[in-house]
Amino acid sequence: MPRESQEQHSQSRGTHPRHPKLGRGQPTHPAWWFAGACCALMWTIIILGGLLVLIFYLVFRPKSPRLDIQSATLNAAYLDTGGLLNADVTILANFSNPNRKVNVAFSYVQVDLFFLGTMVASQAVEPFAERHRQSALKNLHMVASEVALPREAAEEWRRGTSEEGVALELAGRFRTRSDFGKWIHFTYWLYGRCTIVIGAPPSGVLISSRCRTKR
């Protein structure tokens, strides 16, 4: 081989690029380990909490107390000049606890009576408690005294008391506590609404009722 070719070959071998040596990876910062541990702990707490809630629900199967109307009577009612309503209504309300393992207590009970959006009477009920699968009947004596009705409402009242009956709405607000055994208690508000139709006085009896109770 000519000398010139040998020199070029030796130069080309000497100029081959050298691959850099791969160094060791940088150690993970302790902050990343701490963040990962916190995330794992958080997810563990969430999963365990969900399991506890599921077990709690399967054991107790909690249900909200219910409000129903057993009977209602329009004892007296008349309209003064100018559409002032005077009425005497007696309502027998049933507060029931449908739970099998949960006791309930009512610490505040307020019931309002409406006619076409106008509140005509109101009454508070003394606090009471119910064991599971029990119910309590409460007598509500609602008295309307010179309540001003809009002209359309006054005309509807006259028509109802002379024909098919008067439609009234009962709205209740209840501060309720559910007792899950001796140590676990849960307090919440309940709202009950009932639409009742009562016949004409003096012996106007309950014609129909429809109630709904929700949180």
NORMO-V199253 format. One record per residue. N is the residue number from 1. RES is the residue in three letters. NEAR is the number of other ideal C-beta (glycine too) atoms within 8 Angstrom. Layout:
n=N res=RES near=NEAR
n=N res=RES near=NEAR
This chain:
n=1 res=MET near=3
n=2 res=PRO near=5
n=3 res=ARG near=5
n=4 res=GLU near=6
n=5 res=SER near=8
n=6 res=GLN near=9
n=7 res=GLU near=8
n=8 res=GLN near=8
n=9 res=HIS near=8
n=10 res=SER near=8
n=11 res=GLN near=8
n=12 res=SER near=8
n=13 res=ARG near=7
n=14 res=GLY near=6
n=15 res=THR near=6
n=16 res=HIS near=6
n=17 res=PRO near=4
n=18 res=ARG near=4
n=19 res=HIS near=4
n=20 res=PRO near=4
n=21 res=LYS near=4
n=22 res=LEU near=3
n=23 res=GLY near=4
n=24 res=ARG near=2
n=25 res=GLY near=4
n=26 res=GLN near=3
n=27 res=PRO near=4
n=28 res=THR near=6
n=29 res=HIS near=6
n=30 res=PRO near=6
n=31 res=ALA near=6
n=32 res=TRP near=8
n=33 res=TRP near=9
n=34 res=PHE near=8
n=35 res=ALA near=8
n=36 res=GLY near=8
n=37 res=ALA near=8
n=38 res=CYS near=8
n=39 res=CYS near=8
n=40 res=ALA near=8
n=41 res=LEU near=8
n=42 res=MET near=8
n=43 res=TRP near=8
n=44 res=THR near=8
n=45 res=ILE near=8
n=46 res=ILE near=8
n=47 res=ILE near=8
n=48 res=LEU near=8
n=49 res=GLY near=8
n=50 res=GLY near=8
n=51 res=LEU near=8
n=52 res=LEU near=8
n=53 res=VAL near=8
n=54 res=LEU near=8
n=55 res=ILE near=8
n=56 res=PHE near=9
n=57 res=TYR near=9
n=58 res=LEU near=6
n=59 res=VAL near=7
n=60 res=PHE near=9
n=61 res=ARG near=9
n=62 res=PRO near=10
n=63 res=LYS near=7
n=64 res=SER near=9
n=65 res=PRO near=15
n=66 res=ARG near=10
n=67 res=LEU near=13
n=68 res=ASP near=10
n=69 res=ILE near=15
n=70 res=GLN near=7
n=71 res=SER near=8
n=72 res=ALA near=13
n=73 res=THR near=12
n=74 res=LEU near=16
n=75 res=ASN near=9
n=76 res=ALA near=9
n=77 res=ALA near=13
n=78 res=TYR near=6
n=79 res=LEU near=11
n=80 res=ASP near=9
n=81 res=THR near=3
n=82 res=GLY near=5
n=83 res=GLY near=11
n=84 res=LEU near=11
n=85 res=LEU near=16
n=86 res=ASN near=13
n=87 res=ALA near=13
n=88 res=ASP near=12
n=89 res=VAL near=16
n=90 res=THR near=11
n=91 res=ILE near=13
n=92 res=LEU near=12
n=93 res=ALA near=15
n=94 res=ASN near=12
n=95 res=PHE near=14
n=96 res=SER near=11
n=97 res=ASN near=14
n=98 res=PRO near=7
n=99 res=ASN near=14
n=100 res=ARG near=6
n=101 res=LYS near=8
n=102 res=VAL near=13
n=103 res=ASN near=11
n=104 res=VAL near=13
n=105 res=ALA near=11
n=106 res=PHE near=15
n=107 res=SER near=7
n=108 res=TYR near=8
n=109 res=VAL near=14
n=110 res=GLN near=11
n=111 res=VAL near=15
n=112 res=ASP near=10
n=113 res=LEU near=15
n=114 res=PHE near=12
n=115 res=PHE near=14
n=116 res=LEU near=9
n=117 res=GLY near=5
n=118 res=THR near=10
n=119 res=MET near=8
n=120 res=VAL near=11
n=121 res=ALA near=12
n=122 res=SER near=9
n=123 res=GLN near=9
n=124 res=ALA near=7
n=125 res=VAL near=11
n=126 res=GLU near=5
n=127 res=PRO near=9
n=128 res=PHE near=11
n=129 res=ALA near=8
n=130 res=GLU near=15
n=131 res=ARG near=7
n=132 res=HIS near=10
n=133 res=ARG near=7
n=134 res=GLN near=8
n=135 res=SER near=8
n=136 res=ALA near=9
n=137 res=LEU near=9
n=138 res=LYS near=11
n=139 res=ASN near=8
n=140 res=LEU near=11
n=141 res=HIS near=8
n=142 res=MET near=15
n=143 res=VAL near=8
n=144 res=ALA near=12
n=145 res=SER near=5
n=146 res=GLU near=7
n=147 res=VAL near=12
n=148 res=ALA near=7
n=149 res=LEU near=14
n=150 res=PRO near=8
n=151 res=ARG near=7
n=152 res=GLU near=7
n=153 res=ALA near=13
n=154 res=ALA near=12
n=155 res=GLU near=8
n=156 res=GLU near=9
n=157 res=TRP near=14
n=158 res=ARG near=9
n=159 res=ARG near=8
n=160 res=GLY near=12
n=161 res=THR near=12
n=162 res=SER near=6
n=163 res=GLU near=7
n=164 res=GLU near=4
n=165 res=GLY near=11
n=166 res=VAL near=13
n=167 res=ALA near=9
n=168 res=LEU near=12
n=169 res=GLU near=11
n=170 res=LEU near=16
n=171 res=ALA near=11
n=172 res=GLY near=15
n=173 res=ARG near=11
n=174 res=PHE near=14
n=175 res=ARG near=10
n=176 res=THR near=14
n=177 res=ARG near=11
n=178 res=SER near=13
n=179 res=ASP near=11
n=180 res=PHE near=11
n=181 res=GLY near=5
n=182 res=LYS near=3
n=183 res=TRP near=4
n=184 res=ILE near=6
n=185 res=HIS near=8
n=186 res=PHE near=8
n=187 res=THR near=7
n=188 res=TYR near=8
n=189 res=TRP near=8
n=190 res=LEU near=13
n=191 res=TYR near=11
n=192 res=GLY near=13
n=193 res=ARG near=11
n=194 res=CYS near=14
n=195 res=THR near=11
n=196 res=ILE near=15
n=197 res=VAL near=12
n=198 res=ILE near=14
n=199 res=GLY near=8
n=200 res=ALA near=10
n=201 res=PRO near=9
n=202 res=PRO near=6
n=203 res=SER near=6
n=204 res=GLY near=14
n=205 res=VAL near=9
n=206 res=LEU near=11
n=207 res=ILE near=7
n=208 res=SER near=6
n=209 res=SER near=11
n=210 res=ARG near=7
n=211 res=CYS near=12
n=212 res=ARG near=7
n=213 res=THR near=11
n=214 res=LYS near=6
n=215 res=ARG near=6
